Structure formats: structure tokens, C-alpha cells
Amino acid sequence: MTEEPLDPQLARYSFQRKLQEIGAVRGRATELISLYVPPGKQISDVMGYLRNEYAQSSNIKSRTTRKNVMWAIESLMGRVRAFKEPPEHGVAFFVGSKAVGADRSETVTFIVEPPEPLNTYLYRCDSTFYLDPLLSMVHEPDLWGLIVMDRAEVTLGFLRGKRVESLRNRQSQVPSKHGRGGQSAHRFERMIEHAAHEFFVKVAEMSAELFLPKKDQLKGILLGGPGATKEFFYKEGFLHYELQQKVVLPLFDTGYTDEHGLKELVDKATRTLHGLELTEEKRLVQRLLAEIRKAETGLAAYGERDVAHALDLGAVETLLVSDGLRRQLVTFRCGNCQKAFSKSLSDEELEAAGSRPCPSCGASSLAEVAREDYVESLFRRAIDSGATARIVSTESEEGEMLARAFAGVAAILRYPVGMTPALRPPAEG
Ligand SMILES: [Zn+2]
């Protein structure tokens, strides 16, 4: 464990992973206990409450359930007693017997200090752990409204975190300026302007329908499209005034006004705007791809083995690791030769890991001595080696590519790792 405050990125990731892990636990019966202790609550009160619950639980009819619940409360009392007072934000305990396989169960204990203060005391015994108070602390991703338009078409949608959602599309009835048939230029011009005006009113209506109900969450509205139509639409103030205020300037030029246009819009905005959450990740993955394309001279490594090698050499400038990577870094010690080694394993591989022979002496007496989330361990290793590290969400296209094409781990390097040590540039700082 490091003593420095946890990197906020890593803290958010760890918190979410922990909730996923706790949320996945199932009890065979009503025997999983969730206990929320808010700041300021007297520990002695909590102990009194638990003693009472313990006495009550002796009435549970099913022998197994009674045994499991009583064990859980006893265990809980031991955990609670260890606190003199609740931590700054309070603390939540999850204790119980988790169903594994057909008829086995194993005991689990999780203790979570939340990122925000808890505000209620709560005890619950159920067949799943109760997570609502903590889930509400996992923040909603940023929400942006998106509009791409010209006189012929409009598409509206949301940028939610890193995901572009295309939700409304409409073609206008505005006649093309070419091919006006036999009508007088003047009359035709007026007709076009009238139709365009109606279309803009319609776009404003559609925007209001889609965006007004979300106006409090909307960080802003990105408006784009080919040509000058979007500027006209904005300057003439067609949008509802509350939405008009949210339009991000500058407006953005795009080639398309359909779903592709929305993606273009987000790409353009990403390059221009600070504070768009996806900027950094997208940029990094694109840089990685550019380096990979250079083959041997490229400053890139990907896949577990190559990235681990680059980390060992101190060659990593930026580590990119996918939050979709569900692996554990497990350390084993051999009971025969006493050698210890670590390996990253998926959940399925973990099941079979214990029965494997020692890679050093071949004896089958491996014992697990430590286990850590693989993403967290890589992240820490990178930071310790002076690299920067990014946990890349699988919600963006780039993030998905990192997860699928590069096994979830890649690195932008300071120098190509094939280079001989003598030729390496001196380390910075
Ligand atoms: Zn051995």
C-alpha cells in the first residue's frame, strides 16, 4: 500500500470495481448483512444494535441460515469494535456467506469507506448486499447535447460520458437553390426562406423536447454543421432561451448532418474544448495507434508481456490500461522450493490455478499469498516508475479498441524497447 493519497483516477476506478464485486455476491438465503454507519454515530450504539440482532437471529428456522447469519453478526461486531469512531465519511460493512457452485458457500467481508459522507444508519439482511447509498456516489458521466444541421437535415443526440447517442433525425422540405423551374427568382427566394424558417422552428422544437428535460444535467450544447446555416440558426436565437445559453462557442464545422456528423462534431469539439472528459483518452489512443503503425521504430508496446517488459526497463512514458480488464495479479509461493512468483489471471483461470505445478521445481504445492486487481497493480507500477497512467474507459471507440485489439494493456514509450541501452536517451529529471 502506498501512503500517498490515491490518484483520483485510480480511486474512482477502485470504488466502482469494489461495488461491482460486492454487487455480484449472492447469498443462498437471506444471510448477507449490509451495515451503514454514518459519521458521528456512536460505535457503542451500533454494538448494542448488533447484539440485539444477534439475539433475534437465534429464532431463524433454517439451521444453515441461522448459523450463517449468527456468524455474520459476530464477525461484524468484531469489525465494528475495531473502530473507535466512524471515519470522516462513515463506513459500510458487507458480511455474509456467498454462494459458490452448487452447494458450497464461502464467507466474504468488505469494508468500504465512501468518497462522500453517508447520511443514514442502516442495517439490512438480505440475499444480496444493499448498495444504493454507495451507487448514488458513482457520478453520472458528463452529458452534452449535440446538434448537427444545415438547411436539408438535422440530427440531435447526446454525448454521455464518452458515448455518442444519435436520437432524432429529420430531413427538411426546403427546396434546393438550384433547379427553381420556371418561377421568378424573387418568389423562389422567398419560398426558400419561408421553408427554411419553418425548418429552423422545427429544429428548435425538437431540441426543446430532447434537451429541456435534461437541462440541469447538460454541461453544454455542441452545435455544428456544414456552411453558415448553424451560425444563422444560433444568431437568430431560434433555440429556447435556456438552451441558447448552453450553446458552446465556437460552433463547429462538420461535413455531415447525420449520425456521422454527430461523431465528427464530438471529434472537432474534443480538439477545441478543454473539460471534455474524453479528450485525453482519445488523444492518447490515437497517438498509440500512430506509433504502432511505425512498426519497429514506433514508441509503443502492447499486450501484457511486452508492456511488463517495457515497465521493467523504465521505458514507459504513458501506460494505457482498459477498465474492462478483469484480471487479478496473484502471487503464489511454492511450499517445496519456497520461490514466489506472480501471474495475472482471469477469474476462470483463477479457479484452476491452485492445482498447477510450480514453474520452478514442478512440485504441486503452490499456495496463494497475495492477490491484487491487475489494473490497479499495473497503474501503481507505472506511477512508481515515473510514467503517467490512464485507466481508459471501454465506453469510447478508442477504449473498446484498446480492450479488444491490445488485450487491454498498451504503453506509449520513451524510446523503442528494441534499442540498445547505450543508445537510450538519458532519463528525465
Ligand atoms: Zn517450487
Residues whose N, C-alpha, C, O or C-beta is under 5 A from the ligand:
A	BS01	ZN	C334 N336 C337 Q338 C358 S360 C361 G362 A363
